[in-house]
Amino acid sequence: MYENKRELPRALLVECDTGEDDAESSLAELYELVRSAGAVPFGAMTQKRPSADAATCVGKGMVQQIADFCEKHHIELLIFDRELTPTQIRNLEEDTSVRVVDRTMLIMDIFACSARSREGKLQVELAQLEYLLPRLSGRGTALSRLGGGIGTRGPGETKLETDRRHIRGRIRSLQVQLEEVEKHRQQIERRRRKDGVVTAALVGYTNAGKSTLMNALTDAGVLAEDRLFATLDPTARALRLPNGFSVMLIDTVGLVRRLPHQLVKAFRSTLEQAAQADILLNVCDASSPEAQTHLKVTSDLLTGLGCTGKMLPVLNKCDQVPGLTGLPQIGQGIRISAKTGEGIPNLLQAIQDALPVQVRRVQLLLPFSQSGLAARVREQGTVLQEKYTSEGLALEAFVGPALFPAVQPFLQTNSITKA
């Protein structure tokens, strides 16, 4: 990374608008991606075309305009808002004498800088290698650059260029390591299910404030920055609800439109973990004009992953948009500000109301001989109150489906209620 702002490279953003996507919104998002990657967006050029040019993406006239602009303003990076072929990158670099980065390379670069856990680093490297492997031919000396700037961070490219077998072997090794990590995660998830632990996942667009909300709810100490993809590594913390019941709250990687399929594939297990949660908090930045789209992108992706939990729209940053009159379609969303704490009690109540039916609130009278069962209730359930009596230990607690059969013989009459 660069030491200070004066050293940040200038980048010219290029949009080839073929009508496939909302070009204006996508370009605005690209500005934020470039800033998050550590460059200065110096300007943008857009060309409408029926399809991208096979040789240079944009037309020859536009390429010349780009070259002249870059020379005049000392531009160091050309960043295209789409995935380019190796041929297009090579031709553009030859015609403009400026390094070219496409949208996919840019996002992977941000991921490479943001990954902190072993799993996150493995996932990002796997995505980078799978993106790079079919692109080794036709890049010439471009691959001799080692990681010193945007689009070049990550695996050492000189070695990769000279030995394709090394790449394939490394990909296999990463896949094996990730399978082991996934097995461990599945064991933890099975244990949670067995113990009746209810999970809630924070999902949504990147930079919607999920980590700030995680910290506000649980004091998790998760990194929360005003940049895209500040959080890649899932974090789980216990969240106590107003009725005393605790759920496991999970913070997850943020989403973005046209997320590279290599990254979706690499992070699929992490996203599936979120999709399998009992409650999903679909967090969006209510101050963004794209809030409705962001909610839909998240909902569609999780639905595609087999989401079965109840999804609650959460409209964050409401302190910046009083009234939310511009969001009539999501009027049922829970309005909050993770920064100021506004609406947090309403959110906690909504999570409590969405708890699965199988979580039960029970009153028990455990004989003194059942001290082991009392310990299990304390460990696996949520004890609201307990009192020793002459007949045994009186407990009021929340219990999950795994624990309920064991405590059922000791229920007080008509004591079962939904959590």
Stockholm file with secondary structure:
# STOCKHOLM 1.0

chainA/1-419         MYENKRELPRALLVECDTGEDDAESSLAELYELVRSAGAVPFGAMTQKRPSADAATCVGKGMVQQIADFCEKHHIELLIFDRELTPTQIRNLEEDTSVRVVDRTMLIMDIFACSARSREGKLQVELAQLEYLLPRLSGRGTALSRLGGGIGTRGPGETKLETDRRHIRGRIRSLQVQLEEVEKHRQQIERRRRKDGVVTAALVGYTNAGKSTLMNALTDAGVLAEDRLFATLDPTARALRLPNGFSVMLIDTVGLVRRLPHQLVKAFRSTLEQAAQADILLNVCDASSPEAQTHLKVTSDLLTGLGCTGKMLPVLNKCDQVPGLTGLPQIGQGIRISAKTGEGIPNLLQAIQDALPVQVRRVQLLLPFSQSGLAARVREQGTVLQEKYTSEGLALEAFVGPALFPAVQPFLQTNSITKA
#=GR chainA/1-419 SS CCSSGGGSCEEEEEEEECSSSCHHHHHHHHHHHHHHHTCEEEEEEEEECSSCBTTTBSCHHHHHHHHHHHHHHTCCEEEESSCCCHHHHHHHHHHHCSEEEEHHHHHHHHHHHHCCSHHHHHHHHHHHHHHHGGGSTTCGGGGGCCSSSTTCCSSCHHHHHHCHHHHHHHHHHHHHHHHHHHHHHHHHHHHHHHTTCCEEEEEEBTTSSHHHHHHHHHCCCCCCCSSTTCCCSCEEEEEECTTSCEEEEEECCCBCTTCCHHHHHHTHHHHHHHHTSSEEEEEEETTSTTHHHHHHHHHHHHHHTTCCSEEEEEEECGGGSTTCTTCGGGTTSEECCTTTCTTHHHHHHHHHHTCCTTCEEEEEEECGGGHHHHHHHHHHSEEEEEEECSSSEEEEEEECTTTHHHHGGGBCTTCCEEC
#=GC SS_cons         CCSSGGGSCEEEEEEEECSSSCHHHHHHHHHHHHHHHTCEEEEEEEEECSSCBTTTBSCHHHHHHHHHHHHHHTCCEEEESSCCCHHHHHHHHHHHCSEEEEHHHHHHHHHHHHCCSHHHHHHHHHHHHHHHGGGSTTCGGGGGCCSSSTTCCSSCHHHHHHCHHHHHHHHHHHHHHHHHHHHHHHHHHHHHHHTTCCEEEEEEBTTSSHHHHHHHHHCCCCCCCSSTTCCCSCEEEEEECTTSCEEEEEECCCBCTTCCHHHHHHTHHHHHHHHTSSEEEEEEETTSTTHHHHHHHHHHHHHHTTCCSEEEEEEECGGGSTTCTTCGGGTTSEECCTTTCTTHHHHHHHHHHTCCTTCEEEEEEECGGGHHHHHHHHHHSEEEEEEECSSSEEEEEEECTTTHHHHGGGBCTTCCEEC
//
